[in-house]
Amino acid sequence: MKFNKLNTVIFIGFFAIVGVIIMQLFLLNQAYIFEKRDTEDKIHFALQDVVEKIYQDNNSEMPVANPIKKVSANYFIVNVNDVFENRLLEHYLKTEFDKVKLELDFEYAIYDCSSESMVYGNYISIDGKPSKMCAECFPKNTDLTYYFAIRFPHLQKSYFTSLSQYWVFTGVLFLVLIIYVYSVFLMLQQKRYTELQKDFINNMTHEFKTPLASILIAANYANSQNEILSHPKLSKYMQIIINQSNKLNQHIEKILYVAKTDSNQIALEKTKVDVQSLLELVKENIQLKHAKEIQIRIAIEKPFTLLADEFHCYNLIYNLIDNAVKYTESSASIEINAKETAKGLLIEFIDHGIGIPEKDLPFVFDKFYRVARQDNKDIEGFGIGLSYVKRVCEWHKWNIGVKNNEEQGITVSVEINKKDYE
């Protein structure tokens, strides 16, 4: 797999989340061990105190050896090595377990020497609900004579219940990991579709250019022939073919150029560009292109020279003015002001057209976005002109903004950094 920026970020994010989950599982395991040790210590201390009380009642001396033996995770045998009463044992067990705050159900049984079996017992429930004792769960021990056994049926369950907060955090982390993986999958899938779309557009437009070039060559040649020139109607139709072919060629060039900019194949060739001359050139070409009356007023505070890519700067200004003309219902009146501010050079393009709804202003520079209008079908374009303008500003690290005028039309502002002009 090729490790570009996207793949690197995906892998770092994935391993970071997995690392956090591993740490959480480690903490969960440590908490489980601590909880288990704490509960067993409580049981041990409580049973130790029970044995001491029995020996005190019998006025006997406590043995040196530890009387408590853990047989399994929830089963303990206590060697009393002296006689004791069953009712008193139950009272002591309840009392000592309450002291250490051991809130667990338990059941106990006492070894009977006469029958050589575990007899008499009771199930003590925390919530007070009666429950049947498990007689088969108390096997006898042949090495001891006076002893009792105690069992905690829900001891393992209590460990997991007490760690419920840790389980919730772990579950949330696993959910985050699943959502992350799913999001990455969708993103990669979308990226693949985008690349396929770009390839399709590139191939499609290239395939269009070859026959279109042949049409233009043939049409221009035919238009210069005497048979066409002598026939006004044929000459008019031929001119329509040429004009529409040129227009289609321009659209194809725009699509190709946008596809090229998306693939980051643009390299700026910065040179010194005179602002006045560039604006006058665009003004002349705009007036030649459009048939309707156009008034373009240029007001420059003083001569400015940009350090920028002349080709892209021309296209930037051309697209802004061309848009202003297209979205003006009758005669177009456009003002271009260039002045120096505290931040740098500010160039404003002010038109008096139909304006843009406030809800659409944040999206006008998005690719393929067109403001919803009734006359959209009559206005040419794919919604890529302003997107291209935004990209040119980003390449030069300039700022661009748009706002509605108080009366009519919009103002597009381009802020040029101080280091990019003189």
Buried (B, 14 or more C-beta within 10 A) or exposed (E): EEEEEEEEEBEEBBEEBEEEBEEBBEEBEEBBEEBBEEBBEBBBBBBBBBBBBBBEBEEEEBEEEEBBBEEEEBBBBBBBBBEBEBEEBBEBBEEBBEEBEBEBBBBBBBBEEEEEEBBBBBBBBEEEEEEEBEEEBBEBBEEBEBBBBBBBBBBEEBBEEBBEEBEEEBEEBBEEBEEBBEEBEEEEEEEEEEEEEBEEBBEEBEEBBEEBEEBBEEBEEBBEEEEBEEEEEBBEEBEEBBEEBEEBBEBBEBBBBBBEBBEEEBEEEBEEBBBBEBBEBBBEBBBEEBEEEBEBEBEBEEEBBBBBBBEBBBBBBBBBBBBBBBBBEEEBBBBBBBEBEEEBBBBBBBBBBBBBEEEBBEEBBBBEBBBEBEEEEEEEBEBBBBBBBBBBBEBBEBBBEBEBEEEEBBBBBBBBBEEBBE
